[in-house]
Amino acid sequence: MPVPVPTAETRWRCTLCGNLTRFDVTKSSRVVEFVHLDLAGEPQVEEREVLTETLESVRCRWCNAVDQVELVPRPDATEEA
Protein backbone atom coordinates (compact mmCIF):
# COMPACT_ATOMS: atom_id res chain seq x y z
CA MET A 1 0.00 0.00 0.00
CA PRO A 2 1.50 3.37 -0.99
CA VAL A 3 2.16 5.75 1.88
CA PRO A 4 0.72 9.25 1.35
CA VAL A 5 3.27 12.04 1.32
CA PRO A 6 2.50 15.27 3.21
CA THR A 7 2.20 18.46 1.16
CA ALA A 8 2.28 22.16 1.99
CA GLU A 9 -1.43 21.92 2.87
CA THR A 10 -1.45 18.54 4.66
CA ARG A 11 0.38 16.67 7.41
CA TRP A 12 0.45 13.16 8.84
CA ARG A 13 -1.75 12.02 11.72
CA CYS A 14 -1.74 8.55 13.30
CA THR A 15 -5.25 7.12 13.04
CA LEU A 16 -4.77 5.08 16.23
CA CYS A 17 -3.37 7.55 18.78
CA GLY A 18 -3.63 10.97 17.11
CA ASN A 19 0.14 11.64 16.97
CA LEU A 20 1.01 14.55 14.67
CA THR A 21 4.74 14.98 15.28
CA ARG A 22 6.80 11.78 15.67
CA PHE A 23 7.16 9.12 12.95
CA ASP A 24 9.82 6.65 11.81
CA VAL A 25 9.97 6.77 8.02
CA THR A 26 11.50 3.99 5.92
CA LYS A 27 12.36 4.96 2.37
CA SER A 28 14.56 3.81 -0.48
CA SER A 29 16.56 6.31 -2.50
CA ARG A 30 18.73 6.23 -5.58
CA VAL A 31 21.07 9.21 -5.55
CA VAL A 32 24.14 10.66 -7.22
CA GLU A 33 26.50 12.37 -4.80
CA PHE A 34 29.60 14.50 -5.33
CA VAL A 35 31.93 13.46 -2.51
CA HIS A 36 34.96 15.58 -1.65
CA LEU A 37 37.73 13.87 0.29
CA ASP A 38 40.11 16.04 2.29
CA LEU A 39 43.81 15.21 2.43
CA ALA A 40 43.23 12.99 5.48
CA GLY A 41 40.65 10.99 3.52
CA GLU A 42 37.55 12.29 5.35
CA PRO A 43 34.57 12.38 2.97
CA GLN A 44 32.07 15.23 2.75
CA VAL A 45 29.05 15.18 0.45
CA GLU A 46 28.97 18.53 -1.35
CA GLU A 47 26.20 17.85 -3.86
CA ARG A 48 23.33 15.37 -3.84
CA GLU A 49 20.87 14.65 -6.63
CA VAL A 50 17.92 12.38 -5.84
CA LEU A 51 17.11 10.24 -8.88
CA THR A 52 14.28 8.22 -7.32
CA GLU A 53 12.80 8.03 -3.84
CA THR A 54 10.15 5.64 -2.56
CA LEU A 55 8.40 5.97 0.78
CA GLU A 56 8.03 2.39 2.02
CA SER A 57 6.46 2.68 5.47
CA VAL A 58 5.63 5.11 8.24
CA ARG A 59 5.57 3.97 11.88
CA CYS A 60 4.13 6.03 14.72
CA ARG A 61 6.72 6.67 17.45
CA TRP A 62 4.03 6.94 20.15
CA CYS A 63 1.95 3.78 19.64
CA ASN A 64 4.23 1.82 17.25
CA ALA A 65 1.46 1.43 14.65
CA VAL A 66 2.76 0.68 11.16
CA ASP A 67 1.19 2.31 8.10
CA GLN A 68 -1.69 3.79 10.11
CA VAL A 69 -1.25 7.38 8.97
CA GLU A 70 -3.68 9.62 7.22
CA LEU A 71 -3.29 13.03 5.66
CA VAL A 72 -5.10 15.82 7.47
CA PRO A 73 -5.14 19.56 6.69
CA ARG A 74 -2.55 21.76 8.38
CA PRO A 75 -4.15 24.31 10.71
CA ASP A 76 -2.87 27.29 8.71
CA ALA A 77 -3.91 25.69 5.38
CA THR A 78 -7.59 25.60 6.37
CA GLU A 79 -7.52 29.28 7.38
CA GLU A 80 -6.07 30.31 4.01
CA ALA A 81 -8.54 28.23 1.96
C-alpha positions in Angstrom: 0.0 0.0 0.0 1.5 3.4 -1.0 2.2 5.8 1.9 0.7 9.2 1.3 3.3 12.0 1.3 2.5 15.3 3.2 2.2 18.5 1.2 2.3 22.2 2.0 -1.4 21.9 2.9 -1.4 18.5 4.7 0.4 16.7 7.4 0.4 13.2 8.8 -1.8 12.0 11.7 -1.7 8.5 13.3 -5.2 7.1 13.0 -4.8 5.1 16.2 -3.4 7.6 18.8 -3.6 11.0 17.1 0.1 11.6 17.0 1.0 14.5 14.7 4.7 15.0 15.3 6.8 11.8 15.7 7.2 9.1 13.0 9.8 6.6 11.8 10.0 6.8 8.0 11.5 4.0 5.9 12.4 5.0 2.4 14.6 3.8 -0.5 16.6 6.3 -2.5 18.7 6.2 -5.6 21.1 9.2 -5.6 24.1 10.7 -7.2 26.5 12.4 -4.8 29.6 14.5 -5.3 31.9 13.5 -2.5 35.0 15.6 -1.7 37.7 13.9 0.3 40.1 16.0 2.3 43.8 15.2 2.4 43.2 13.0 5.5 40.7 11.0 3.5 37.6 12.3 5.3 34.6 12.4 3.0 32.1 15.2 2.7 29.0 15.2 0.5 29.0 18.5 -1.4 26.2 17.9 -3.9 23.3 15.4 -3.8 20.9 14.7 -6.6 17.9 12.4 -5.8 17.1 10.2 -8.9 14.3 8.2 -7.3 12.8 8.0 -3.8 10.1 5.6 -2.6 8.4 6.0 0.8 8.0 2.4 2.0 6.5 2.7 5.5 5.6 5.1 8.2 5.6 4.0 11.9 4.1 6.0 14.7 6.7 6.7 17.4 4.0 6.9 20.1 1.9 3.8 19.6 4.2 1.8 17.3 1.5 1.4 14.7 2.8 0.7 11.2 1.2 2.3 8.1 -1.7 3.8 10.1 -1.3 7.4 9.0 -3.7 9.6 7.2 -3.3 13.0 5.7 -5.1 15.8 7.5 -5.1 19.6 6.7 -2.5 21.8 8.4 -4.2 24.3 10.7 -2.9 27.3 8.7 -3.9 25.7 5.4 -7.6 25.6 6.4 -7.5 29.3 7.4 -6.1 30.3 4.0 -8.5 28.2 2.0 
